[in-house]
Amino acid sequence: MHTHERTSISSILKTALLGLLGLTVGVLIFVAGLGLGVAISGGFEQNGTSIVEPLAPPAADTEQNRPSGVDTALMNDVLRRLRSQWYGDMPSSDKLTDGALRGMVASLGDPFTAYIEPRYAKILEEDASGTFEGIGATLRQISGGGVQIVRTFEGAPAQKGGVLPGDMIEAVNGTPVNGLSTYEVAALVRGPKGTTVTLTLRRADIPKPFDITVVRDRINIPLVTGKMVGNGQIAYVSLFDFSAQASAQLTNQLRELLKQNPKGLILDLRDNPGGLLSQALEVGDLFLKDGVFIIQRDSKGNEERKSTTNRGIAQDIPMVVLVNGASASAAEVLAGAIQDYERAKVIGEQTFGKGSVQLPQTLSNGGQLRITIQRWYTPKNRAIHEVGIKPDYAVPMSVEDEAKGRDPQLDAAVDYLLLGKEPAPTPFPTVSPRP
């Protein structure tokens, strides 16, 4: 299973989210992160000795009594008390450590700064490679809890087994997934080719949860799809995410489509959760001329700018970019730059609003720490974080549209490029990722 996209998972939180990364360094701008624990379930121990101590009254809670950083003495005190008094078996040292790290990172209140356990960090590596063994579906973290199927790949086990977009996962092989992140659920779903996994699903039009058993297979993620639309006059490309092969695959697809001399080009970034900043820049280089592509600032106000060149193969063709509420991170960087330079019209729904940069770092236990180090801004210095990109023309797409196979956003893009027809004005509500 893949935890991004539209046309797919990778955020979690494709809702995260994916790069999407080299193991030790690599700047990642990515919508979905790992779900964080809300409590510290373990502590730090210096000598492994279990000591029984009486429960002493707490010291007065004043600023002077609060040391900066982690109070290791208090952590060890709690750990010793748990070891000696708790009715039950103590978790392993690894589990206690993971719990402590999760809680420490969660206290920052940043959903994109995350500690990822070793077993889940491996999933991020596979997502970046573009291939994995699983069922061929993408997941999304739902606001308020729960993990939902966003998309199933054509011909993949999930689709063949009857899994549908919009299905909510309740359990995997009998293990409830309530409270788990998309990466954690993906870890349960994935497995060797030829093995089976049973999903307990909840579907809107079925009153009770039901089981579907799927045979896992080797999955290759189709990063780019392309075709001619508008009676063969408009080139259309959809980009799934900004993982390692995004720009190369998109370039190859564009070359084939441009051979047909289209009158215009549609770049579909709907449900694209982001990925590598380096790939966002390379993709931007295909469409934009020489100029600032993105501005990055850290908490001290230090600024870094990255620019495109004049070597792109699609810098002049009339163009429309499609976005929606699940277009995030690198997808917003690209849409924002294209909009700032008036290179193309942006059509669809207001984007997700993920404008921070994470630095993934591998830890000694094989886990991964992703720390928010910067915020990014469009070439005209527009902030995107918690704001998003407003389309030039707001065109909604309802669940009913999708269920009936209609695509009013794509239709609006074709009409604009072929007829110069502007979509009717509509309000600009913040649109959440569609179920």
Number of C-alpha atoms within 10 A of each C-alpha: 34 35 32 36 33 28 23 29 37 41 31 30 26 34 34 31 34 36 27 30 24 18 18 12 11 17 22 30 35 35 33 31 27 29 25 27 22 13 14 19 18 25 22 21 18 8 7 12 9 13 13 13 11 6 7 6 6 6 7 9 8 7 8 8 9 11 8 8 6 11 11 13 13 12 16 18 17 16 22 21 16 18 19 13 12 10 8 8 7 14 12 10 14 12 14 18 19 23 21 20 23 25 20 19 22 21 13 10 10 13 18 27 23 26 29 27 23 16 14 21 21 17 23 23 18 18 23 21 18 19 16 23 20 29 30 27 29 28 37 34 29 20 11 6 12 17 27 24 25 28 25 26 21 12 10 20 23 28 18 16 14 12 23 18 19 20 19 24 23 21 20 20 14 12 13 13 19 13 15 19 28 37 38 21 25 25 18 18 22 21 20 13 15 13 13 18 20 16 23 21 22 19 16 10 6 9 8 9 15 13 17 14 17 23 19 23 22 17 20 15 20 18 21 22 16 18 14 16 17 18 7 13 17 24 24 25 20 23 26 28 39 31 25 21 15 22 24 13 15 19 17 11 18 21 12 13 18 17 8 13 13 18 16 22 26 25 20 29 29 27 30 33 35 39 32 26 26 19 22 25 22 19 21 24 24 20 22 28 20 12 16 17 27 23 21 20 17 15 10 7 10 9 13 12 14 14 17 20 17 13 13 18 15 19 16 13 16 17 25 26 26 25 30 31 21 31 33 39 35 30 32 31 29 26 29 26 23 23 22 16 16 11 20 23 20 27 25 28 31 28 29 29 22 29 25 27 27 21 19 25 20 17 15 8 10 16 18 24 22 21 19 21 15 22 21 25 22 25 22 15 12 16 20 24 18 12 15 24 30 25 22 19 23 22 25 20 17 14 13 9 12 12 8 9 9 14 13 17 22 22 13 21 31 25 15 18 21 14 9 11 12 13 18 9 10 10 10 16 11 17 15 16 21 16 14
